[in-house]
């Protein structure tokens, strides 16, 4: 018969058993020297020269950042931090903030963008640039696409310096029938064309690391990231196509729209194969790239990466992705130093160690600011003199 006393006894018994099992597992792990991959992180015993770099050797432009609270952000504080690390200019790709995502009325997006412009102009003019975002759903609706073209025109008139394309295009955006919107959907052509007409670049993130489609096993280099972020796994999706299909779609728009400049974000997910990335840049003269969130790919192949940067020094921009002042130190150290075997700041992105590329000054200057000044003529050049 059910009673409160019996319930409490049962719960007490379950608790004792659970504690015993938990204790037993800990004892077994300790006796057998078992630990998780996450826990194993021994300090290096290697004795080599090298030190953290907290300020870039030359002033730089970060072309890939996300500042989600721009209308209300304390920009004086941000500018002070930028000065500490020698950042001359930062590009906020999230012109509509979180309002850029599905379901937000255009009036709300416009208000967010307008307030962002107002905050910049009143507090830190000439230090922060804004990209615009558009809605890629319903690409089969001609009127919807025309509306997005007008959104771009209006934003550029207000000061937007580029278009940011989130990875939803090709992964999650849907047309009016619920079908996936391909990156190279022909209905989106007017969007790419107006960017060329207005002379603004398109920074485009397509797909994700190819390992997000591979089996989640001991052969997957991104296993730990998928363990921490299981929502990033696409290998079992009936809606999302294979990695290479999405990448092919992206490259198709580069070929179709030769008068538009595209910034292929995150090294185009080819940071693990710089030969392929070089061939990609050779094939598409209207494409440049940046290394936001993938500096760890470069830091584990210093010889190959250095040769790549020297060869393609006019086609590479500095990008970081999420803003965190302390994380820039690793970027500076990889690019500027010849240090060996130092830590990356996020284990799920890189469980391996970094090595410096020791780039020549003339290459550093191009990557840090000269290439960006050529691409964004509105950035005040005196910040970099």
N, C-alpha and C positions, 0 to 999 in steps of 0.2 A: 504494500500500500504506500502511495506517495505521501511523504511528509517532509517538512522543512528539515527535520533532524536527519532523515535519510539522504536528502539532497546535499546537506553540508558534509556528511560523511563521505559521500561519493566524490564531491569536489575536493575534499581534503586528500582522499586516496589518489586521485588523478594528479594533484599537485605534487605529492610525495614521489610518485612514480616518475613524473616529468623531471623533477629535480635530480633524482637518482640517475636517470638516463643522461641528463646534461652533464652531471658530474663524471659519470663513467666515460663519456666521450672525451671530456677534457683530460682525464687521466690517461686514456689510451693515446690521445694525440701527443701528450707530453712525453710519455714513455717511449713512443715510437718516433719522436721528433717530427711530428706532422704539423704543418702549418699551411695556411692558404696562400695563394699567389699574391693576394693583396697585402698580407702581413709580411711577406718576405721582401725586405728592403734594406739590406745591410749597408752601412756606410763604407765608402771605398777606402781601401788601405793604400791606394796608389798615391805616391808622393811626386807631384809634378807642379810646375809653375802655372799660374792662372788666377784670375780674380773676376768677380762679378763686375759688369759694366752697367752703371746706373744712369748714364747720360750718353746719348748718341754722339758720335764724333762730329757729325754735321747736322744741321737742322733738317727735319724730315716731315713729309706729308704722310699721314696714315689714311689711305684711300678706302679702307674697309673697317668701319666701326659701327657699332649700334648703341646709340644713346636713347633709351626708351622713354625718358621723361623730359624731353627737350623744352616744351613750353614753360615748365616750372623750374628747370634745372638752374642751379647756382653756377653760372658760367664763369664768374670770376674765380671761383675755386677750381673749376676745370682748367681754366687758362693757367692758373698758378702751377698745377700739376704738369701741364704740358710744358711749361717753361723749365721745370725741374729735370725733365728728360730730353729737352731740346726738340720737342715737337712744335713745329711752326704752325701746322694747320691740320685739322682733323675733318674727315668727311663722314657725316652721319647718314648712313644709307637708309635708315628707318624714318623717312620723312613724314610718314603717317603714324609712326609708333605702332602700338598694338592695334590701332584702328585699321591698319592696313589688311588685317586678316578678315576672313570671310564673314559676311553678314553685317558689316558696319555701314551705315548710310554715308553717301558721299559727302553730305553736308558736315558730318562729324569729322571725316578725314580732312576736309578743307579747313575747318576750324583749327584742327590740331596743327596742320602745316602752317597756317597763317600766324598762329601764336608762337610757333617755333621760330619763324622768320622774325617776328617782333622781338622776341627775347634776344636773339643774336644781334640784331641791329642796334638794340638799346644798350647791350652790355658788352659784347665782344665781336664787333664787326671786323671782318677780315681774318678771323681765326677759325671759323667753322663753316663748312659747306653742307648743303642739304641735297639729297637725292629724293626723287619722287617715287611713289609706288602706285601700281595700278592693279585692277582686278582682272585676272586671266580666266575666270569662269565664263561660261557662255560665249566662248570664242566663235561659235557658229552663228551668233546674233550680230549682224552687221551694225545695227544701231548701238549695241552695247560697246562694240569695238570703237565706233566713232566717238562715243562718250569718253572712252579712255584716252583717245588721241587728244581730245580737247582738254582733258585733265592735265596731260603732259604740257600742252601749249600754255595753259594758264599758269602752271607751276613754274615753268621756265621764265615766263614773264615776271613772276614774283621773285625769281632768284635761284630756282633749282638748277643744279649743275650736272645732273645725270639721272638715269633711270636704274633702279635696283630691281632685279628679278629674283624673287625667292624660289627656293627649290620646289615649292608646290606646283609650279609649272612643269609638267612631265611626271609628277608623282601623284598629286592629289586633286588638282583642279579638274572640274567637270564641265562639259558642255550642257546645253539645255535638255539633252536626252540622258544625262547621267554618265556619258562616256568620258573616258580620260581625255584631257586636252593635251595633245602632243606639243613638245617644245616647238616643232616646226609646223604647227597647224597653220595652213595658208590664210585663214581668217585673221591671224594676228599680224600679217605683213604690214598693214598701215602703222602699227605701233613702232616696229623697227625702222620703218622708213621716215617717220616724223622725227625720230631721234637723229638720224643722219641729216635731215633737213635743218634741224635746229643746232647741229654741231655739238650734241651732248653724247657722252659715252653711255653704253649700257653695261653695267656690271651684273653678270649673270651667274647664278649658282644653279647648276643642273645636276641631278642625281645626288649621290653621296659616295663615300669610299666604296669601291667595288666589293670589299670584304663583307659589306652589309647584306650581300646577296648569297654569300658562300655558306656552307654548313657551319653551324656554331659548334665547333669541335676544337681539338688541340692543334689543328693545322691552320686555324684562322688567326691571323695576326691581330685582328680587332676583337678577339673573343672577350677580353676584359671589358672593353667599352660596351659591347652588346650585353654583357652581364649586368653592368651598371645602368645601361640605357636600353632596355629590351625593346622599346618602341621604335628603335632605329633599324630593326631587322626587317628586311623586305623579301627574304627568300621564300616565304610561304604565302605571299600575296597573290590573289587571283586578279587583282586590279592593276598592280604596278608591274611593268614589264622588266626584262633583264637590264642590267646596268648598261651594257654596250648599246642597247637599242636607244636608250635615252640620250647617251652621249652622241650617237650618230645623228639623232634629231637636232641636238644643239649645233653640231658642226654644219648641218644643212643650212641653218639660218645664217651662219657666218658666210657661207658660200653665196647664198641668195642675195644678201644685203651688203654688198661690197662697199657702199658709201657710208656705212654705219660702223663706228668704232665699238668693239666689244671688249670688255675686260673679263676674261675667263677666270672666275674666282677660284681660289684654293688650288692654283696651278692646274686647274681643269681636272683634278684628281689623277694627275699624271706625275706627281712628285716622286713616286717610286720608280718611274721610268722616264728619266730626263731625255733620253734619246728620242722617245716617242713625242714628248712635249716639244722638243726642238723641231722635229719634223712637222708637228702641228703648227708651230709659229711660222715655219717656212711656207707652209701651204696657204695660210691665211694672213696676209699682210695687214688686214684690218683688225687683228686680234692682238691684245697684250695680255699679260697675266699678273697675278699677285699671289702672295704666299700666306694669306691669312689662315691661321689655325693649322698650317701644315709645315711650319718651320722645322718641326722634328724630322720630317722626311729629308730635309736638306742637311741637317746636323749629323746625320748618320752616314753620309756619303760626301765628306768634305772635298775630296779630290775631284770627283765627278761634278759636284754642285759648283765648285769654284770655276771649273772650265765652262760649265753651262752659263753662269752669270757673266763671265767675261765675253763669251760669244754672243749672248743675247742681252747685253747690258742696256740696249735701247728699248727693250720690250718688257721689262720687269718693273713693277711698282711695289712699294712697301705697303703691306696690309697686315693688320693684326687680328681683326674680327672683334670679339667681345673686349670691351675696354676694361683694363686692369693695369694700373701704373706699374706695379712690381713685375708683371709678366713680360713687359717690354725688355727687361734686363736680359732675358735669355735670347731674345731676338738680336739685340745689339751684340751680344757675346758670340753668337753663331756667325753673324755677318762680318764682324770687325776683327775678332781675335784669332790667334792660332792655338787656343787652349785645347786641351785634350780631356775627354772622358768626364764631362760635367753633366749635371742633372737637368732634365726637362721638368717643367713645373706641374705636369698633369699625367699621372701614370697611365690612365686609360688611353691617352693618345700616343704615349711613347714610354714603354718600359725599358727602352735602351738608352744609352748615354749619347751626349752631344759632343761634336768636335767643331772647332771654329774654321770658317772658310778663309779668313785673313784676306778679304777682298781688297784690291788696290783702291786708292782714294778716288780715282776718276770713275771707277765703277760704283763705289759707294755713293758718290754724289748723284749719279744718275738714278740709282735705285731709291735713294732717300728723298730727292726733291726735283731733280732736273726733268725726269720723264713726266712727273705729275704736273709741273708747271707748263710743259708743252701741251698736255692733254686738257688742262683746266686753266685757260688764260685769265680767268677772273681772280685767281689766287694772287694776293699781293707779293710781288717778287722781292720787295725790300725785306721781307721776313727771312730771306735766305742769302742775303748779302753779307 
